[in-house]
Amino acid sequence: MAPVTNGRALFNAVPTGYPEPGKTIVYDTTQTIDLENVALNGGFLVKTLVLSIDPYLRGRMRAPEKASYNMPFALGEPITSHGVGVVLRSEYAGVKAGDHVYGMFPHEEYFVKKNMDMSRVLHNEHNLPWSVYVGAAGMPGATNVLLCLERISKAKKGEVAFVTTGGGPVGSLVIQLAKADGMKVIASAGSDEKVEFMKSIGADVAFNYKTTNTKAVLEKEGPINVYWDNVGGESLEAALDAAASGGRFIECGMITGYNGNPYPIKNLMHIVAKSLTISGFLVYNFQAKYEEEFYATFPKRLASGELKYTEEVTKGLDKVGDVMLAVQKGTNKAKAVILVADG
């Protein structure tokens, strides 16, 4: 077989604000790969099927000298995110041709993976679409929700939870788990379509923060005992105002500050005055401890319909830049997934 084109989505320039399609990330087709003869060197050859586009990826689009909790993308190289692919050839023990693997993938059609670090073979006993394994059954839904809602927040029946980005892959699972724990749930999102979805999965109060005043909603429906924060900024400030004494804040993300100057929170004294607990976390710190529990329970609950999810699948590596911008601006309609190939 002759070499085939190996399309890639490359990190091309460090953005100063929102990432620009065609400038920050560019699609490249100059590379080819010989699928039958490329050296594996003890690893395995993967055909990429689906890739995840997540808010946190914006933080990796930075200059290498700027420190953060994760590695920056390398200029001129494919960006990376969680993905699912099928193994075409293997020299690696425990991985065979035909296996489907999940892990951190470069954004290219084919690649040789050296080992199974931070990866797993997916058996998919419940026949979920592969795309779900980079969303509700993957990192966005995984140990962060399982660990933080049920363990860190110590949620109690009858308490009030406020969930931001409730129409997304993380927030929507938080809503459903909080309702299962007997909580009253207030949830916000950035479109009326997402508001309807939040209502359909059980949110007691669902609103569009772009057209409704968050502070006013919380004053009416609170005080809140648990705050799941994906946005920071003015929503965090409103949650601090509306927090009950002893409230627990789970800091999962702060996307309002990812593409510009962060909003200056002016009421942090509430943390002291209300004896609040503020807990930030990185999913990777807990993955090894809780992932087996997650994979043993969540795929089944998703496949049965007990837990609902939505996704927005876009075909083609050439669309990575456009989807990345949509996620950062919140104009995506659901969990953003790039479909690279069927399989």
N, C-alpha and C positions, 0 to 999 in steps of 0.2 A: 504493500500500500504506500502510495506517495504521501509525503508530509501534508498535513492539513493546516489551515489557518487557525491560530490560537488567539482569538479576540481577547482583549484585556481592557479594564478600566483603570487608568493610571492617575496617580496623584501628580498634578502638573504645576500647581502654584498654591502658595499659602494665601488663603482669603483674609481680607481685613474685616469683612462683615459676613453677609450670607455667602455661601459657596455659589459660584457662578458656573452653570452648565457650559461645557465646552472650553472652560478656562481653568477652573479649579480641578475638575476631573475630566479627562479626555479619553475617548474611545480609540484604541489602537489595534490595527490588524496587520502590523508589519512582521509579527512573529509567527513562525510555523513550528509544528511539532510532529515527529514521526511516532505515531502511537504504537507501532509494533516493535520499534527498536530503541526508543529513548531509554537511556540507562536508568535503572531503578535504584541501584546502589543499596540494596537491602530494604528499600521502601516500597511504595505502591503507587500506581498511576490512577488518578481520579478524574472522572468526567463530572464537571460541576452541573448540578441540576437547579438548585435554588440558592439564593443569597439573601441575607437579611439587611435591611437598611434601618438603622436605629439612631435616635437623637444623639447618643454619646459619641458617635463617630465624628461629629464636628470638632470635638476636643482633640482629636488626633491629627487634624489638619492644621498643624502648627510648625513653627521653625524648630529644628532639632535641639537648639540650645534652651528652649523654653521647657522647664520641668513640669511634670504632671504625674498623675497616678498610673498612666498607661503610656506606651511607646508612641511617638509620633509616626505618621506615615512617612515613608521615604520618597522624596521627589523622584519622579521618573519610574517608579515601581507601582505594581498594582496595589490598590487599597485592599484592606482585609476586613472581613466581618464573619459572623457565623453563617455556615452553609451546610447543605446536604449534597452529597454526590454519590455516584456509583463507581465501584472499583473495576477497572478494566484489566489490569495486570497487577500481580503482587509477588514480592519476595519477602514480605513481612509476616512473621509467625502470628497466627490468629486472625489474619485478614486475607480474604480470598476474592478472586474475581466474582463479581455479581453482588458482593456485599454493599450495603448502603451505609455510609459513614457520616457522622455529624461532628463538626468542630469548627475551628477558625480557618477560613478559606481565603486565599487570594482571589481577587475578582478577575479570573481568567477561565476560559472554557475547559482547559485541561492543566493539570499540574501533578508533579510527583511529590508525595508527602513522605517525609522521612520516618515518622513514628506516629504513635497514637496519643501523644501528650495532649491533654485537655480535649480529647475526642472520644467517641464511642461508636461501636457498630449498632445501628438501629435495626431491631427485629420487626417492629411495626406490626405486632400481633393484632392490632385493632384497625388496620387498613386506613389510617389517616392519610390525607394527602401529604406529600413530603414537605410542602410549604408550611404546614402546621408545626413542623419540628424546628423551624426558625422563628416561630411566634409563640403561640399559647403553650405548645409542648416543647419549647426550647428556652433559650436564655431569658427572653422577656417575661415568660410566665413561670420560670423555674424557681430556683431556691430563694429568689428575692421575695416573691409573694408568699411561698410556703413558710419561709423562715420568719420574715418580718411581720406579716400580719398576725400569724398565729402564735409567734413566740416573743418577738420584741414588743409588739404593741400591747400584748396581754388583753386583747379585746374581750369585753364582757357583754352578755345579753342585756339589751336595753340601752346600751351606750350609743352615742352619736359619732359617726365617722364622716369626715369630709375627704373626698377623693378628687384630685385634679387629673386632667386628661383621662377622664373616665371612659371615653370612647376608644381608647387605645388598647394595645395587647396587655399591658401591665394593669392599667387602671380598671379595665373591664373585669379582669379576674379578681382584683381587690374588692370591687363592688359585690360580686357574687359570693365570695368567701365571707365577706362581712355580713351579708344578709343571712348566710347559712349559720353564722354565729349569733343571729338574733339582734343585730344592730340596726339602728336607723341610719340610712346612708344618704348623704347629700353629695352630689357629684356634678362636676363641671366639665365642659368641653367647648370647642371653638366653632361648632356648626350645629344647626338645627337637626340635621341628619344624625349626628352623633348623640344629640340629646334624646332623640326617639329611641336609639339603640340602648342608651343607658336606662331609659324607662322600661324597655322590654326585658332587661336582665335583672330588674328588681329595684333600681334606685328609687327611694322614696321621694326625693327632691332632685330633679335634674334641670340644669340650666345652661344657657349659652353665655359664657363670661364676656363675650364681645358685645352682647346686647343687653345684658342684665348685670346690675351692680353686685359683685361678689360680697362685699361687706354687708349690704342690705339683706341679702339672702341668709347669711350666717347669723346676723342679728335676730332675724325672725325665727330661724329653724334651729339654732344652737341652744346652749353652748356645745362645743364639740369636745369630745374626749380623745379621739384619734384623728390625726391628720396625715394622710398619705400625700406627700408632696412630690410632684414631678416637674414643677414649673418655677418655684421660688417667686421673687418679685412681689407684686402687689397682692397676689393670692396668699402668699406666705404672711405678709403683713396683716391681711384681713383675718387669717386663721389665728394669728397671735392675739388679735383683739377679741376674737370669739371663743378662745380656748377656755375650757373649764379648768378649775384648779386640779393639778395633777395630770393634766393632759399629756398625751404621748405623741410626738411628731416623728414620723418616719420620712427621712430625707432620701428619696430615691433619685432625684434629678432636679436641675434648675435651668430648664431650657430657655427661659426668658433672658438669661445672661450669656448664652452660648455664642451669639452672633453680634455682640455689641457691648456697651457699658451696662453692667448689672444695675438693677433698680436698688437704690439705697434704702434698706429696711430701717424704719425710724422708731420702732416700738419694741426693741429687743429686751427692754426691762421687764416685759411680761414673763420672760423665761424665769426670772427671779421671783417676781411678785406672785405668780401663779404656780410656782414649783413645777415647771414643765420639764419633761424629759425629751431631749432632742437627740435622735439616733440616726446618724448617717451610716451607710454601708456600701460595700462593693460586693457584688454577687460572687466574684471569684474567691473571696476569702472564706466562703461557706460551701462552695460547690461540692468539694470532696466529701463533706460530712453529710449533706442532705440530698445529693442528686439521685441516689438509688431509691430513696423513699419517693422522690418526685416521679421518676420514671415508672415506678411500680403502681402509681395511683392516678396521676394526671392524664396520661393518654387515654386510659379507659374512661375517665369521667368526661373527657372531651368527645370521644367517639360515641358515647351513649347519649350525648345531648344534655347531660346533667350540668355541664359547664358550657356556656356559649362563647363563640369567638367570631370575629370578622377579619377578613384580610383583603388587601388590594394588591393583586398580582399584576406586575408589569413585565412584558416580555422583552428581553434583550439587554445585554451588557451595555449597549450604546445608550440606554436610558438611565443608567446609574446616576449621572449628574442631575438629571431632571427630578428623579425620585428623591434624591438626597435633599434638594432644595425644598421640595414639597413637605418633607418631614420636618425640616427646620422651621418652616413657616406655618406648619400645622394645617396645610391645605389637603393633605392626604386624607382619604376617607376612612381608612382602617389600617391595620398592621401592614407595613410596606414590605413587599417581597419582590425580588427580581427573579423571573423565570429565565434560566439560561438554556435549559434543554429538558425535554421530557425523559422519563425513565424511572 
